[in-house]
Amino acid sequence: MDLPPTPTGTTQVDARLAALEAQVRELQVSKTNSPKFWSRAWAITGHQFAVTGVIYLGFLALAIIVAVAAGGE
């Protein structure tokens, strides 16, 4: 018995499926997906510190720009 011809979209589906499987493997290695509580907690806390630092750095840059602009007058 012969198999029907492969549809042309199958290679695209296979490529997307392979990319998704690679992403799942990366997520399984991540500390945010660890089964251990403290590993997850420290990973999330580190991300929160990084995001907070970026936000405060933006505020600091904005304050410096405002101070320089106001001091020039």
C-alpha positions as CSV (number, residue, x, y, z in Angstrom):
1,M,0.0,0.0,0.0
2,D,1.4,3.4,-1.0
3,L,1.2,6.4,1.2
4,P,-0.4,9.5,0.0
5,P,1.9,12.4,-1.1
6,T,3.1,14.6,1.7
7,P,1.3,18.0,1.8
8,T,3.5,21.0,1.2
9,G,2.7,22.6,4.5
10,T,4.0,19.6,6.5
11,T,7.6,20.9,6.4
12,Q,6.5,24.2,7.9
13,V,4.5,22.4,10.6
14,D,7.5,20.2,11.3
15,A,9.8,23.2,11.6
16,R,7.4,25.0,13.9
17,L,7.1,21.9,16.0
18,A,10.8,21.5,16.3
19,A,11.2,25.2,17.3
20,L,8.5,24.7,20.0
21,E,10.2,21.6,21.3
22,A,13.5,23.5,21.5
23,Q,11.8,26.2,23.5
24,V,10.3,23.7,25.9
25,R,13.7,22.1,26.5
26,E,15.2,25.6,27.2
27,L,12.3,26.3,29.7
28,Q,12.9,23.0,31.5
29,V,16.5,24.0,32.1
30,S,15.5,27.4,33.4
31,K,15.6,28.0,37.2
32,T,12.2,29.6,37.1
33,N,10.8,26.2,36.2
34,S,12.7,24.3,38.8
35,P,10.9,21.9,41.1
36,K,12.8,23.2,44.0
37,F,11.2,26.2,45.8
38,W,14.3,28.1,46.7
39,S,15.7,27.9,43.1
40,R,12.5,29.3,41.8
41,A,12.3,32.0,44.5
42,W,15.8,33.3,43.9
43,A,15.4,33.2,40.1
44,I,12.2,35.3,40.3
45,T,13.7,37.6,42.9
46,G,16.7,38.2,40.7
47,H,14.4,39.0,37.7
48,Q,12.5,41.5,39.9
49,F,15.7,43.2,41.1
50,A,16.9,43.5,37.5
51,V,13.6,45.0,36.2
52,T,13.4,47.4,39.2
53,G,17.0,48.5,38.6
54,V,16.3,49.2,34.9
55,I,13.2,51.3,35.9
56,Y,15.1,53.3,38.5
57,L,18.0,53.8,36.1
58,G,15.5,55.3,33.6
59,F,14.2,57.6,36.3
60,L,17.8,58.6,37.3
61,A,18.6,59.4,33.6
62,L,15.4,61.5,33.3
63,A,16.2,63.4,36.5
64,I,19.7,64.1,35.3
65,I,18.4,65.4,31.9
66,V,15.9,67.6,33.7
67,A,18.5,68.9,36.1
68,V,21.0,69.7,33.3
69,A,18.2,71.4,31.2
70,A,17.0,73.5,34.2
71,G,20.6,74.4,35.3
72,G,21.4,75.8,31.9
73,E,18.8,78.6,32.1
